[in-house]
Amino acid sequence: MKILTGNDLSSGDVIWWAGDGWSRQVSESVDVGERGEDLARAEEAALRVVGAYVIDATVDSDGVRPAHIKDRIRALGPTVRPDLTLKPNDADAGNWVI
């Protein structure tokens, strides 16, 4: 599975392509297949995202999960303040990254 990620141009938030727009939740990502690079260029040109790139991901019982640890960290949120992550009440959220 290939998914598209980048940063929101106005807020800087990590965002994920959800098929009909962008989401802050990696779980809403859709497989972009071979069209990912073209989609990234089009979305950057439309000024909806900055730094867009395609990554490998898997789908399991917990949903979409980026294959590389760097992008799993990006999907979870700030590591310096666990209370600001996208899963602040999940004591096992760190285990999702590793």
Rosetta silent file (secondary structure, phi, psi, omega in degrees, C-alpha in Angstrom):
SEQUENCE: MKILTGNDLSSGDVIWWAGDGWSRQVSESVDVGERGEDLARAEEAALRVVGAYVIDATVDSDGVRPAHIKDRIRALGPTVRPDLTLKPNDADAGNWVI
SCORE:     score description
SCORE:     0.000 S_00000001
   1 L     0.000  137.987  176.229    0.000    0.000    0.000 S_00000001
   2 E  -116.789  130.372  176.878    1.208    3.509   -0.850 S_00000001
   3 E  -125.376  161.533 -176.237   -0.125    6.550    1.005 S_00000001
   4 E  -112.282  133.361  178.089    0.510   10.262    0.624 S_00000001
   5 E  -134.598  164.241  177.712    1.591   12.550    3.440 S_00000001
   6 E  -177.673 -159.773  177.846    2.776   16.112    3.813 S_00000001
   7 E  -125.404  140.773  176.870    2.185   19.173    5.942 S_00000001
   8 E   -62.579  131.909 -175.097   -0.752   21.540    5.927 S_00000001
   9 L   -64.515  -35.578 -176.518    0.363   24.784    4.353 S_00000001
  10 L   -89.096  -36.016 -175.733   -1.338   27.072    6.866 S_00000001
  11 L  -103.424  -21.419 -175.633   -0.955   25.189   10.175 S_00000001
  12 L    84.665   -3.454 -179.959    2.078   22.967    9.580 S_00000001
  13 L   -59.436  146.691  171.627    0.106   19.934   10.806 S_00000001
  14 E   -70.357  130.751 -179.477    1.035   16.510    9.465 S_00000001
  15 E  -132.054  160.040 -174.429   -1.704   15.486    7.040 S_00000001
  16 E  -132.506  138.851 -179.537   -2.629   12.365    5.060 S_00000001
  17 E   -71.357  124.592 -176.061   -4.443   12.018    1.735 S_00000001
  18 L  -106.667    8.750  177.188   -7.929   10.634    2.417 S_00000001
  19 L   101.856  -38.744  179.256   -9.104   10.273   -1.181 S_00000001
  20 L  -127.249   15.776 -178.694  -11.230   13.409   -1.363 S_00000001
  21 L   156.656 -168.159 -175.096   -9.021   15.757    0.636 S_00000001
  22 E  -105.456  150.995  179.375   -6.571   15.792    3.526 S_00000001
  23 E  -135.807  151.491  173.539   -6.953   14.482    7.074 S_00000001
  24 L   -81.706   -8.204 -176.481   -4.919   14.758   10.277 S_00000001
  25 L  -102.894  117.341  178.619   -5.708   11.070   10.937 S_00000001
  26 H   -60.875  -27.728 -179.503   -3.486    8.475    9.270 S_00000001
  27 H   -62.946  -17.711  179.617   -6.336    5.985    9.738 S_00000001
  28 H   -94.058    3.087  179.789   -8.258    7.856    7.026 S_00000001
  29 L   -64.534  148.631  175.144   -5.476    7.405    4.444 S_00000001
  30 L  -121.368  156.196  178.350   -6.248    5.703    1.167 S_00000001
  31 L   -69.247  121.532  179.316   -3.994    3.772   -1.193 S_00000001
  32 L   -95.378   -9.182  177.337   -2.731    6.157   -3.891 S_00000001
  33 H    54.193 -133.385 -177.250   -0.980    3.402   -5.857 S_00000001
  34 H   -82.264   -9.263 -177.223    1.006    4.652   -8.821 S_00000001
  35 H   -91.206    5.139 -175.666   -0.679    8.064   -8.923 S_00000001
  36 H   -58.856  -46.425 -178.407    0.863    9.301   -5.681 S_00000001
  37 H   -64.639  -42.113  178.175    3.636   11.443   -7.153 S_00000001
  38 H   -64.316  -41.651  178.597    1.257   13.129   -9.626 S_00000001
  39 H   -63.390  -41.936  178.431   -1.249   13.744   -6.854 S_00000001
  40 H   -59.938  -46.401  179.707    1.475   15.225   -4.612 S_00000001
  41 H   -62.589  -42.961 -178.856    2.547   17.659   -7.339 S_00000001
  42 H   -64.998  -42.143 -179.065   -1.057   18.696   -8.060 S_00000001
  43 H   -69.095  -35.636  175.972   -1.873   19.257   -4.374 S_00000001
  44 H   -68.253  -41.261  179.505    1.318   21.283   -3.834 S_00000001
  45 H   -63.503  -32.164  178.854    0.571   23.379   -6.938 S_00000001
  46 L   -82.472    1.424  177.900   -2.925   24.060   -5.558 S_00000001
  47 L    61.476   35.808  176.051   -1.287   25.260   -2.294 S_00000001
  48 L  -100.611  -15.169 -176.870   -3.134   22.734   -0.118 S_00000001
  49 E  -153.157  154.508  174.967   -0.012   20.916    1.130 S_00000001
  50 E  -128.703  144.023  177.202    3.725   21.408    1.374 S_00000001
  51 E    67.418   32.777 -178.002    6.423   18.734    1.294 S_00000001
  52 E   -69.365  140.286  175.642    4.093   15.988    0.061 S_00000001
  53 E  -154.236  156.258 -178.251    5.609   12.540   -0.497 S_00000001
  54 E   -92.112  138.148  177.598    4.521    8.940   -0.987 S_00000001
  55 E  -132.362  160.993  173.105    5.311    6.310    1.647 S_00000001
  56 E   -80.706  146.549  178.262    4.787    2.602    2.136 S_00000001
  57 E  -148.915  165.067  175.138    2.121    1.548    4.622 S_00000001
  58 E  -126.271  163.576  174.546    0.305   -1.540    5.829 S_00000001
  59 E  -122.108  128.257  176.168   -3.238   -2.195    6.974 S_00000001
  60 E  -135.806 -164.505 -177.255   -3.918   -4.348   10.024 S_00000001
  61 L   -63.149  -21.607  177.746   -6.587   -4.635   12.707 S_00000001
  62 L   -90.190   -1.347 -179.745   -5.581   -1.183   14.009 S_00000001
  63 E   104.061 -154.113 -178.197   -5.982    0.405   10.565 S_00000001
  64 E   -75.386  135.538  179.030   -3.397    2.084    8.357 S_00000001
  65 E  -138.396  120.364  176.184    0.149    2.120    9.705 S_00000001
  66 E   -56.414  143.958 -177.119    3.140    3.749    7.982 S_00000001
  67 L   -73.552  -33.200 -175.346    5.909    1.226    7.310 S_00000001
  68 L   -97.751  140.862 -177.597    8.789    3.432    8.460 S_00000001
  69 H   -58.112  -35.800  179.926    9.216    4.544   12.090 S_00000001
  70 H   -57.304  -44.910 -177.586    9.774    8.186   11.049 S_00000001
  71 H   -78.471  -24.488  172.725    6.302    8.370    9.549 S_00000001
  72 H   -67.675  -38.722  176.297    4.706    6.460   12.436 S_00000001
  73 H   -64.343  -44.089  177.991    6.115    9.145   14.755 S_00000001
  74 H   -59.884  -37.841 -178.270    4.726   11.857   12.448 S_00000001
  75 H   -69.448  -32.651 -177.757    1.329   10.102   12.509 S_00000001
  76 H   -77.999  -39.427 -179.520    1.208    9.966   16.310 S_00000001
  77 L   118.920 -170.691 -174.119    2.175   13.578   16.976 S_00000001
  78 L   -55.664  136.005  179.260    4.732   15.389   19.133 S_00000001
  79 L   -91.140  -17.536 -178.224    7.055   13.142   21.118 S_00000001
  80 L   -82.382  -17.472  179.271    8.119   15.816   23.592 S_00000001
  81 L  -137.408   86.364 -178.710    4.580   16.271   24.932 S_00000001
  82 H   -54.649  -25.824  178.909    2.629   12.994   24.940 S_00000001
  83 H   -70.842  -12.626  178.921   -0.465   14.911   26.053 S_00000001
  84 H  -101.382    1.111  179.058   -0.475   16.676   22.664 S_00000001
  85 L   -68.622  173.300  177.621   -0.356   13.511   20.536 S_00000001
  86 L   -77.224   -7.485  177.580   -3.360   12.362   18.543 S_00000001
  87 L  -130.692   59.747 -172.746   -3.846    9.597   21.134 S_00000001
  88 L   -64.707  -25.564 -177.700   -3.267   11.431   24.459 S_00000001
  89 L   -97.708    4.967 -178.570   -5.350    9.036   26.569 S_00000001
  90 L   -98.268  104.480 -178.585   -3.855    5.853   25.102 S_00000001
  91 L   -62.512  -23.016  179.994   -1.147    4.598   27.462 S_00000001
  92 L   -96.445    9.747 -175.872    0.037    2.179   24.740 S_00000001
  93 H   -57.355  -38.436  178.901    0.288    4.817   21.989 S_00000001
  94 H   -62.087  -31.612  177.876    4.092    4.669   22.048 S_00000001
  95 H   -66.841  -25.741  177.954    3.965    0.957   21.293 S_00000001
  96 H   -64.644  -32.810 -179.004    2.137    1.759   18.048 S_00000001
  97 H   -70.211  -44.296 -176.596    5.251    3.597   16.841 S_00000001
  98 L   -91.852    0.000    0.000    7.654    0.723   17.501 S_00000001
